[in-house]
Amino acid sequence: MIQKMICKKTDSLIQAMKIINENAMGVVFVIDDKSKLCGVITDGDIRRSLLNDFGLDVKIERILTGEFTFGKVGESYDSLLKKISHKVKVIPIVNEKQNVVDFFEYKQNVYFPVAIPNLNGNEFKYLTDAFMSTWISSSGEYIVRFEEEFSKYSDCKYGVAVSNGTVALHLALVVLGIGEGDEVIVPDLTFAATINTVLHAGATPVIVDVEEDSWCIDPKAIERAITPKTKAIIPVHLYGQSCDMATIMEIAKQYNLKVIEDCAEAHGAMFDGKKVGSFGDIGCFSFYGNKVITTGEGGMCTTNNEELNSKIRVLRDHGMSKTKRYWHDVVGYNYRLTNLQAAIGVAQLERIDNIHTNRRQYENSYKEVLKDTKSFTFQKDLPNRQRITWLVSILLDDSIDRDSYILKLKNHGIDARPFFYPLSDMEIYAKYCKEDTKISHKLSKIGLNLPTYETLKSADEIQKVLKDI
């Protein structure tokens, strides 16, 4: 970890910013050409320098003041604690040669949120480029690049960037002609956006149960729920796991149903070697801040159907004709993404393979430290399904009160999250569930999502708390 806290005085401000972003500590320790500590720079110091017209390529040594706080190897805890203030939160520890060997951080209310976006690639560079181009609204080269590159990554011919994942689902329903009088089958264990969009489209949701092993919608429950009014299925690739898309597509073909994949939590997950979002008529992705890749807010519709691609684009842009400006043939929406957001998305997508690798490494580190306890069951890797690690998702033993456990974690500064409530438990959705969904209820009661980052800075500390509790 200490190597992710250090930079050289000849490094640029942008290099220092990248290190600070990676270590997520808000500070970097500056060394000279002999590896001796010569300063401490915070993210606030860099912001103030930029406001004073220093460029990002300016060397760090130009903003060093010579006044900084540090500790020495062997120094007592009380002595180090006295050096902490509202301005100084983290201090370097040096040896007799003034080399940085460790750091001290006072952790009264340590806080590890469930997810933190990592913007350590070309995000700032591309964002600045988009800003300087003055194309900051819903047109620009980064939107085109993001759509083309993400659709290719997702094994699809077309991608349409939208303002968030929820509107992606809504557009998909509208474009496929699903509305009043139609039924759409959805899983009970999912985020509310899945069912809300069905209701926004004027259709009737039909809630069914999930599989116990995958936690995803159960194809057997789908088939039981089909009526003459059924027009579509929304399989949700929950917590990075792929649904059984082979069986679902067979059912859809047999009953002439549309398939809209909810891929909000599963960028890059696969079924039988093929990416989610490429099986159904339309795939819908979210790029919210806690997703695998993010644009802050944002989403994407993917499809292999040229006609659907064209219809989505028209409806996304107010229903305006693509050949006759300000002429509207249909009532559309303003569901557009900005070029600034797309610039961040392009940079995130460049690193998506590394992001997946790092998140799986984070999950494996949890497994390693908890391997001797039977209290946790980790999400399964199933045949033909190549899940991704979105969040480290576990099931607690029945003997553990999940809500009490979450409270204990929060008291130790760890923001673990329960699984979603079953939709059918909520009064506004209960009438759309006609059968017992006992698997969804069981998983919801014992499921837990643990903090999962691209950087491993906090893994040891979180795991120690988990093991102690």
N, C-alpha and C positions, 0 to 999 in steps of 0.2 A: 504493500500500500504506500509506503513512504516514497517510492520512486514516482508515484503519481502525484506527489505533492511538490516536486522540485522542478525548477527551470533555471536556465542560465541567464545572466544579466544581459547577454548579447542576443537573447531571444526577443522576438517582437511581441507587441501587446496581444496580437491575435493568437500567437502561440500560447501565451500565458492564459488567455481566455479559454482556449481548448483544454488546457490542463485543469483549470478550475472547474470547467463543466464536467470533465471526466471524473474528478475526485469528489465532486458535489460537496465540497467543504467550504467553498467561498474564499479560498486563500491559496497562495502558492509561495513556497520558500525559494528565494533567489540565491544562487551560488555564483562565485567567480570562476575564473579559468583554473584555479587550484582546488576547486570543489569546496571552498570555504563559504559559510553563510555570510551574505552581505546585505540581506534585506528580506522583508516580507511584504507581499503585495496582495491586496484583497480585490474582489470584484468591484467594490466601491471605488477603490483607487483608480481602477481602469476606466470606470464610467466617468469619473471626474476629469481624467486626462482627456478623454474623447470630447467632453464638453468644453475643454480648454483648447480645442483645435489640434490636439495631437492625433496623428493618423494611426491606423491599426498596424502599420509597418514600422512604427517607431520602436526603438530598442527599449527594453525594460529599464536599463541603467539610467535612462533620461528622467524617469519619474521616481527613482529611489531617493529617499530623504535622509538615509543614514540613521534614522531613529526607528528602532523596532524592538520588540520584546522577544526574548528567547529563554530557554531553560538549559540546564546542564545535566549530563548523565549523573545519576545519584542524588540529584536534588530532591528534597522531601516533597510529599504531596501538598502539605500546607504551604510551602514556599511557592510551588507552582501555582497553587490556587489563588494566591494573592496577586499574581500577575494577570489573572483573568479579569476582564472588565466588560462593560456594555459594548465597547469598541473592539476589544481583543477577545476572541472566542477560542482560537486555536493558536498554539505557540510551538515553534520548532524546538527540539531537544538536540543539543550538540555535544560532541565529545571534546577531549582536550585539544584536538587539532581544528576545532571549529567546523567539523564536518557534521551535516545533519544526519542523525541516526534514528530519530523517532519524533513523535509530536505528542503534545498534551492537549486534551479537549475536555472541558468540564461539561458533564452530561446530567444536568438536573432533571430535565424533562426531555429525554431523547425521543425523537419522533421519526419513525420509519413509516411513511405512507405506503399504501399497497403498490403504487406504481409512480415512477418519475420518468418523464420523457428525457431521452438523451439526444442532445443536438450537437454532437461532437464531430460531425462530418463537414460537408459543404453547405450546411443549412444557412449559416450567416452569409456566406459568399453569394449564394444564389438569391437569397432574400434581398441582399444589397443590390445585386444586379437587376432584379425585378423592380426594385424601388427606383433606381437610377434611370431605368428605361421609361419611367412614368406610366407604364402599363400596370396599374395597381388594382384595377377592378376585374371584371370577369372575362377579359380578353388578354392574350399574351402568349408568348412562346412556351412558357413553363406549363400552362394548362395543356397545350397540345402534347408536350413531352411527357407530362405525367400520365395523361390518358393513354398514350401509345405504349409507354414503358410498363405501366401497371397492368394493362390488359395483356400484354405479351407475357409478363411474369405469371399472370393468372391463367395462362393457356387459352386465352380468348382473343377473338379478332378485334373486338371493339370495347372501348371503355369510355364512359361519360362521367366526368367529374361533377359532383353536386355538393351542396352546402353541408350535408351531414348524412349519416347512415339511415336515419329515420325517413328522410325524404327520398332516399334511394329506394326504400321498400315501397313507399307510397307511389312513386313514379312507376315502378314495376307493375303494381296492381292496376293502375289507371291505364297504362299502355297496353296491358293484356286484356283490357275491356272488362275487368272484374268490378262489379258494383252491386247495386241494390238487387236483392233476391238471390245472390250467389253466396255459396258457402266456401270458406277457406279454412283448411285444417292447419292448426298450429300446435306446438308442444306446450304442455303446462309449465315446464321448467325453462323459462326464458325471461329476458328483460321485457318490460311492458311495451317497448316500441314495436315489437313484432305484432302484437294484437291490436295496438292503437292504430296502426296504419291500415289494417283491415277495416276497422270501424270508420276511419276517416274516408276510406274509399266507398263507404256506404254498404259494404258487404257484411256478412255474418260470420264471425269466427267460430270454429268448432275446436274445442280444446281436447287434446288426447295425451296419453301418458308417454313416458320415455323408457328407453332400455336401461336396465340396471347396470350393465357393464360399461356402456359408452356414455350414458347420461343424455343421449340425443334421442330425438323423436323415434318412437317404435313403429316400424312399418306395419306390424300386425294391428296395432291400434289405428293406424291410418286407414287400413282396408276396412276395419269394422265401422269406421265413422263415415264412410262414403255413402252419399245419398244422390238422388237425381239432381239435387241442387248444387252438389260439390263441383267447383270449377278450378280449384288450385290447392296446392300444398306449399307450406313454407317450412322446409326443414332448416333447423337452426344448428349450425356447427358450434356446439356449446363448449366454452372454455378451451378452444383450440382443437377439439376433437371433431373428426369428420363423421357425418351421418352415414348410414348404410345406403349410399347413393345408387348402387346397382339395383337393389330391391325397390327403392323408392321410384326410380325411373321406370322400372317394369310395371309398377302399379299405375303410374301416370300414363303410360302408353296404353295399358289395358282399359283404363276408364276415361281416356282422353282428357287428362287434367294438365293444367299448367303447373310448372315448378319454379318457385322463386326461392333461391338459396339465400339465407341470412348468414353471411360470412363475417359479421362485424368483429368476431373474436378469433378469427381463424385464417388470417392472411398467410397463404403458403401451405396450409394443411392439404393433405391429399387423400384420395380414396383410390386404391389400386393404381397408384402411380400418376394420377391425374389431379390437378389442382381443384380445390373447391371453388365454386363460382362459375365453373365451365360445364357443369352437367345439365343444369336446368335451362329454362328459357332465359332467365336473367339472374345474375348474381349481384348481391348487394353488400357493400363493404362500408365500414366506418373508419375514420381517421381521427377520432377523438383523442384527447391527450393521453389516455391510459392504454391506447391500443398498441399493437406491435410496431406499426409506423404511424406517425401522426402528422396532421397539418394544423393542429390546434382544434379546429372543428373541420369537418369535411367528410365526404363519402364518394362512392363510385358505384355505378351500375356497369356490369360487364355482360357481354352477350356475344354469341357467334352468329346472330341473325341480323343481317344488314337492315332489314325493314324495321325491326325493333330499335336498333341503334338510331335510325333517323327519327322515329317517333319520340324516343326519349329526349333527343336533342331539341326538338321543337317544343315539347311540353316543358322542358327545363327552362327555356328562354321565352317565357310569356306566351307560348303558342304562336310566336311570330314566324311567318314564312321565311324560308332560307333563300328564296329567290326574289322576294318582293318586300323590301324593308318597310316596317310599320304596318304590314298587312297581316291580319290574324284570321286564320282559318279555324282554330280551335281555342277554347279557353285554357290557357296555360298557367304556369307558375313561375315565380322567380326563385329557382332552386340552384343558382349558380355558385361555383367556387371562384375565389379570386386568384389572380396570377401570383400574388404574394404567398398565399397558402400553398398553391401548387409548387412554387419554388422550394418550399420546405419539404413537400412531399417527394419531389425528385431526388433531393439529397438524402432523405430517409430511405428511399427505395434502393439507392446505391449501396446501402449498408445492410439490407434486410437479411442476407444470409448470415452475416456476423451477428446481427441482433438475435436471430434464432439460436445460433450456437451459444452465445453468452447466456441467454435465458435458460436454455436446457442445462448449461453448466451450473447455473444458479439452482435449478431444481435438483440436479444431481448432488450438489453440496448439501442441500437439505436432507436428501435420502441418506447420505453418508453419515451425518451426525445423528440421525434418528433411526439408524438401522437396527438398533438393539431394543427398540420399543415396539409394542404391538398396538399402540394407541392410534397410529396414523395409517391410513391406506391411501397411497398416492394414485393419481389418475392413471388408468391403464393404457398400455400400448397394445392395440388389438390387431389381429391379422387383417391385411388389406387396407388398414387405416394408418396413415402417417400423420399423427397429431403434431401440433406445435405447442410449445410452452408459452401460453399467453400469460396467465398467472399460475403460480404453483397452487394447484387445486388438490385438496385432500379431504378424506372422510374421517371423522373422529369415531373412536370406539363408542358403542352405545352407552358405556358406563360413564362417559364424560358429558357433562352438561355444556353444550356448545356455547351458549350465550354467556355462561359464567367464565368459560375459558377465554372467550373474546375479551371480556372485561379485564381479566388478569393480564392479557397481552397488552391491552391499552394502558393499563396502569404501569406497564414497563416500557411504554412509548412505542408499541408496535400496533399499527392499524390494520389488523386482520379483518377480512370481510366475510360475512356469511354468504352462502349461496342465495340465489334469487328466491323470493317467496313463490310458491305455486300461484299461477294466475287465478286458478279457481278458488283460492282462499279469499280473494278480494271481492268485495260486494259488487263492484262495477262490472266484473267479468264472470262471476259465479254461474250465471244463467247460461253461459255458452259451453259449459262442461256437462256432458250427459252420462259420463261413466266414471267409475272410481279410478283415480290416478295415484295409486298408493306408492308407486316407485318415485314419482316426482316429490311426493310428500316426505318420503323417507330420506331422499337425498338432500332435500331442502333443509331438513332438520339437523343433519349431521355434517353438511358440507361447509368447507372453509377455504377461503383464498388467502394465501400468505404473500407478503411483500415480494415482488419480483422485479428486478431491475436489469438493465443491460450491463451496468457496472457492478462488480462484486464487493464494493467497499464495505457494505454493512452485513455481509452474509454471516461472518463469524459471530458478531454480536447478537444478531437475531436468533441464530441457532442455539447459542448458549442460553438465551432466555427461554426458548422453547423446551430445551432439555431440562433446565432447572424446574420449570413449571410442571 
